[in-house]
Amino acid sequence: MVSICGFLFSTVYFMLEKYIHKMTSPKFMIAVNFIALYSFLIPFYMISSIRDESEMFFSESSIGITLENEWECFLFEKLHNIAAVLNIIWLVGAVLFLVINIYEYICLIQKIKKKSFHIKEDTWNAIVEKITKEYKCNKKIHIVGNPEIFEPCVTGIKEYYIIIPAKLIGRLTVDEIEFILRYEFFHIKHNDILLRFFMIILTSFHWFNPMFYLLRQNLYECVEINCDEAVTRHFNEEKRNSYCELIIKIAEESKQFKLWKSYVVCIGVNAKKDSLRRMECIMKNKRKGSIARNVIILTAACS
């Protein structure tokens, strides 16, 4: 029932998503996305049932079902058996999903620790120091190179690793280094990596629901656009073009390699559609919509 409620609300959300995106900011889009995800956790009908105390009434009462003939008894028994089998399939799927993701994340961390090396070049250190002071970030962050990871990304829970492909280290300009580090530091500061892990847990409960995967990917895209907007806010048109070119360059370098997209935040793009949308937002530098407009849109969406 929870997944059905989330599915219905998400369907309405995706119907309105293009219009909401055009009229509001990426940050507001993230908030609307969270409301859609919330519908997968606690269905809206439960809010009213708790308020009018019907939830408590039914939880404390037993329900009797009277069946008039053998066909109804047979049908009820079959449905009960099917429901029991579906519950077992759901539970097995949820456990397998979590086990596989935990195993892959451990493999990723081992690959980072075994194959990576700290980047100690003066240019990198100077930019890291500059951005750390600017973002007032006091988290433990390692800037490392890795020959087996082919896209700049960040991951970690207690300690964060900003990973730079080894073959890219000597090919990046000073501006490109700053773009990448600003991008990854922004994600660390705003706990976007923890969001990825939280979404893995939620996905384990709804692993069978395709709408949840679409909603999750849409949330990730909104997070990326929000980061792009923050990083490029004070850039002139030339620097915005350079930033877009870097995203395309990285996407071309990494498209043929496997990435741990569920556990890392990357500056590249997953699909051509995503890249076009990000480029459009970067070049337009869309500002946050008015509070009144946001409230009206959010109220209409929830209604």
Residue pairs with C-beta under 8 A, 6 or more apart in sequence:
1 43
2 40
2 41
2 42
2 43
3 40
3 206
3 208
3 209
3 212
5 39
5 40
5 43
5 44
5 45
6 36
6 37
6 39
6 40
6 43
6 206
6 209
6 211
6 212
6 215
7 209
7 211
7 212
9 36
9 39
9 44
10 36
10 39
10 40
10 211
10 212
10 214
10 215
11 211
12 301
13 32
13 33
13 36
13 215
13 301
14 214
14 215
14 218
16 300
16 301
17 29
17 218
20 28
20 29
20 32
20 297
20 301
21 29
23 289
23 293
23 297
24 288
24 289
24 293
24 294
24 297
25 226
25 229
25 286
25 287
25 288
25 289
26 222
26 223
26 225
26 226
26 229
26 281
26 286
27 226
27 288
28 288
28 289
28 294
28 298
29 222
29 225
29 226
30 219
30 222
30 223
30 226
31 298
32 297
32 298
32 301
33 215
33 218
33 219
33 222
34 219
35 298
35 301
35 302
36 215
37 202
37 215
37 216
37 219
40 202
40 205
40 206
40 209
40 212
40 215
41 202
46 55
49 55
50 56
65 76
67 73
67 76
90 208
93 207
93 208
94 204
94 205
94 207
97 203
97 204
97 207
98 200
98 201
98 204
101 200
101 204
101 262
101 263
104 260
104 262
104 263
105 260
105 262
105 263
108 155
108 260
108 263
108 264
109 155
111 146
111 148
111 149
112 144
112 146
112 149
112 155
112 161
112 163
115 146
115 147
115 148
116 142
116 144
116 145
116 146
116 161
116 163
117 144
117 145
117 146
118 142
118 143
118 144
118 145
119 143
119 144
119 145
119 164
119 169
121 169
123 174
123 177
124 143
124 177
124 181
127 174
127 177
127 178
127 181
128 141
128 143
128 181
131 137
131 178
131 181
131 182
131 185
132 141
132 185
135 185
135 186
135 189
137 185
137 188
137 189
139 160
139 188
139 189
140 158
140 159
140 160
141 159
141 160
141 161
141 162
141 185
141 188
142 159
142 160
142 161
142 162
143 162
143 164
143 181
144 161
144 162
144 163
144 164
145 163
145 164
145 165
145 166
145 169
146 163
146 164
146 165
146 166
147 165
147 166
147 167
149 163
149 165
149 259
150 165
150 167
150 253
150 254
150 257
150 259
151 165
151 250
151 253
151 254
151 257
151 259
151 266
151 267
151 268
152 162
152 163
152 164
152 165
152 168
152 180
152 183
152 184
152 250
152 266
152 267
152 268
153 162
153 163
153 184
153 259
153 264
153 265
153 266
153 267
154 160
154 161
154 162
154 163
154 184
154 187
154 188
154 193
154 264
154 265
155 161
155 163
155 193
155 260
155 263
155 264
155 265
156 193
157 193
157 194
157 197
160 188
160 193
162 181
162 184
162 185
162 188
163 264
164 180
165 253
165 254
167 253
168 250
168 253
172 180
175 239
175 242
176 242
176 246
179 231
179 242
179 243
179 246
179 267
180 246
180 267
182 231
183 227
183 228
183 231
183 267
184 265
184 267
186 227
186 230
186 231
187 193
187 223
187 227
187 265
190 227
192 223
192 227
192 265
193 263
193 264
193 265
195 223
196 220
196 262
196 263
196 264
196 265
197 263
199 216
199 219
199 262
200 262
200 263
202 212
202 216
203 212
203 213
203 216
206 212
217 270
221 274
221 277
221 278
223 265
224 274
224 278
225 277
225 278
225 281
228 243
228 278
228 281
228 282
229 281
229 282
229 285
229 286
231 243
232 239
232 240
232 243
232 282
232 285
233 285
235 243
237 283
240 282
240 283
240 285
241 283
243 282
244 279
244 282
244 283
246 267
247 267
247 268
247 269
247 275
247 278
247 279
248 275
250 266
250 267
250 268
251 268
251 269
251 275
254 266
254 268
259 266
261 270
269 275
269 278
